[in-house]
Amino acid sequence: MKSRLSFLSLLLVLSGALQGQGLIIRPDFQPAGLELRRHAITAQIHEQIAVVTVEHEFYNPGLATVEGTFLFPLPSHAHVSRFSMNADGKEMVGELLSAEEARRIYEDIVRKQLDPALLEMADYRTFRARLFPIPAKATRKLTLRYDASLAREGNTVTFQYPLQGTLTLRRAGGPWPEPMPRPGVPIPPEREPASPPEGARSWQSTLHLELQTETALRNIYSPSHQVEIRPDGDRRATVDCEMNEALEGRDFLLYYSLDPNEIATTLLAHRPQSDRPGYFMLLISPQVELEEDQVLARDLVLVLDTSGSMAGEKIAQAKAALRYCLQRLGERDRFGLVTFSSEVRLFRPVLAGASARDDALWHVDRLEATGGTNINEALLAALRLLRETPAGRGMIIFLTDGLPSTGVQEEGQIRRNLQQANRNGVRIFSFGVGFDVNTRLLDGIGRDHHAFADYIAPQENIEARVAKFYEKVRYPVMSNLTCEFRGTDVRWLSPRRLPDLFKGGQIILAGRYQEGGHASMILRGQVGERWQTLHYEFDFPQREREREFVARLWATRRAGDLLEEIRLNGESAELKNEVISLAKEFGLVTPYTSYLVREEEGFAGQVLPGEVRSWERPAAPAPTDRMLLQAASGAEAVSLSKSIRAMKDAAVVAENKPGRLKAVRGRTLTQHTGGVWIDAEFKPAMATVKIPFASATYFRFLRLFPEAGDFCRLGQKVIFKWLGTFVEIGEQGEQQLSEAELRKLIK
């Protein structure tokens, strides 16, 4: 078996547009259209031990039987205690490959010019097993089980499932990655892109984790994927994830904390260079179960726009949303109800208790849509209802579908009026319905009053969106939070002001720190009628290179904060330049990114096609970006507002979508004609060290400088700066440079 693997020329990818693990290597040199119909990961995790089961369901749409060798990457830091693997109930004999043998196999595959991203799999431990034949038109299921001891740092445990490095196809059976031609060597007909098999079905990829701990389970968080977390008491939880195309090429990562504190904190940090400031993110969450007297009683005022534009389905859904909120009031809560068009109407002149709920529901059922939109007076009336409410206890939920049309209409004056009237920290959450809303006004109100604005598209259900939000803020735990760090200098925090903490919720605080070492944090907030102060101890690392997502997450949030500042208060050179600097360093998509890309690829003579968002229009001049940032209403203004808020609140690293701008190890590369990725600092006249892709020199270079692999994985043509020298991966160069010769050239 080992001798066969050494000269295999092609591999079969197990997915159509899928990031599923595993490669099947065939001995006959030919690709086949084997489809992965299902990829399911389940894991039972107790404290730090994970029992992982992986299921692959394959379909062979061809006319010939498929067989070969199955390669499966395992987490590089996992301490595996046992393996078992079967195909439809038949036990398969497998083995763990040595690091050297695994790397040799992957390098041999890459030499066949398929995809340099596959080299990432060489960083993992590799399990190999002979695959039982899969007959034509047949389906087979492979099941792999392994135990792993999970890494723990302090109270934080990490679960990792490798998904990087897998070659992916846009459809089952093809197209194969285009081979790079060599001089005088034609491309064999069998290597040409294959057509998708008829009747190809969609794939499914899921992950399900069951967590159980002996101590309190806190701060369950994934920076890589959107997950659904369901706590079950204080020591159990389930985590589910539906994979999709956009998430291919990134490992699944999950962190959780074993922390018995009432308010738990988890610190994740990244500092690739010990002589430069580092990045950190702090997760803050309350215990899962809270007693009734631990939850803050609320004073809630619902404010509904009943102007003529709300007539029809919109007013019906909005009334349903109000009923939903009213029916879920706590026994200790108080509420008010304000409806408005040209005039403002109150359900009662003072806040009511739960006993008045039925009367309020009757009142809501009889609301009709007519008249203009007096936003200023409606919100002032709501604040007057809450003027006696203790600080941190009041909340307004405001629904509108239009621009101010009566009363005070100038957005700056409305914001000033509300700020003057809100003396006791009432939170104002706004929901803009449709596109004819003043997003700058609603966003500004959210920022001024320590909340946010959200927007409901015409085709979305108002009741469902408001109900989802209401469930998140239904049980306040701690309000008016502040934090103070001692022992290290932290800067550029995001969010700038901590939001309230709700039951089942989580706060993510991101920032930068100057020096590593031991530090403490003091968290202070209001719990019920009393103030509480909590103390925490942390170790900020002097150097940490594994958690690059922390830096990117901070940069995304920081850019969102800056863009919001520009949008609400106007552009300045300082703010704009910082946004562009972050976009260049971290490959972020911003309203300035399209201009940035055009500027850097000017020498190429053209703009390449790529992902274009609502704020990325390559044909438009730079001033259009500023005009878009200033837009107050319309579909583009709503889209921009939602995008900026998504950046400000980012909890998951941005999806790995195709684009013309990428950040690798603090350097920015743009894609140019022919698919070549070029470092932003590179100019056409500059000298480069030329290294032929997949040559002996190429692999020696990667063994000598393994961290340069992050650049090489972008593709077969890359120009990047390494140790002060520009390296050019492509078709030209010496095939057999030694390590000594490489060291002389690259310094």
Secondary structure, 3 states (H helix, E strand, C coil): CHHHHCCCCCEEECCCCCCCCCEEECCCCCCCCCEEEEEEEEEEEECCEEEEEEEEEEECCCCCCEEEEEEEEECCCCEEEEEEEEECCEECCEEECCHHHHHHHHHHHHCCCCCHHHHHHHHCEEEEEEEEEECCCCEEEEEEEEEEECEEECCEEEEEECCCCCCCCCECCECCCCCCCECCECCCHHHCCCCCCCCCCCCEEEEEEEEECCCCEEEEECCCCCCEEEECCCCEEEEEEECCHHHCCCCEEEEEEECCCCEEEEEEEEECCCCCCEEEEEEEEECCCCCHHHCCCCEEEEEEECCHHHCCHHHHHHHHHHHHHHHCCCCCCEEEEEEECCCEEECCCCCECHHHHHHHHHHHHCCCCCCCCCHHHHHHHHHHHCCCCCCCCEEEEEEECCCCCCCCCCHHHHHHHHHHHCCCCCEEEEEEECCCCCHHHHHHHHHHCCCCEEEECCCCCHHHHHHHHHHHCCCEEEEEEEEEEECCCEEEEECCCCCCEECCCCEEEEEEECCCEEEEEEEEEEECCEEEEEEEEEEECCCECCCHHHHHHHHHHHHHHHHHHHHHHCCCHHHHHHHHHHHHHHCCCCCCHHHHHHHHCHHHCCCCCCCCCCCCCCCCCHHHHHHHHHCCCCHHHHHHHHHHHHHHCCCCCCCCCCCCEEEECCEEEEECHHHCEEECCCCCCCCCEEEECCCHHHHHHHHHCHHHHHHHCCCCCEEEEECCEEEEEECCCCCCCCHHHHHHHCC
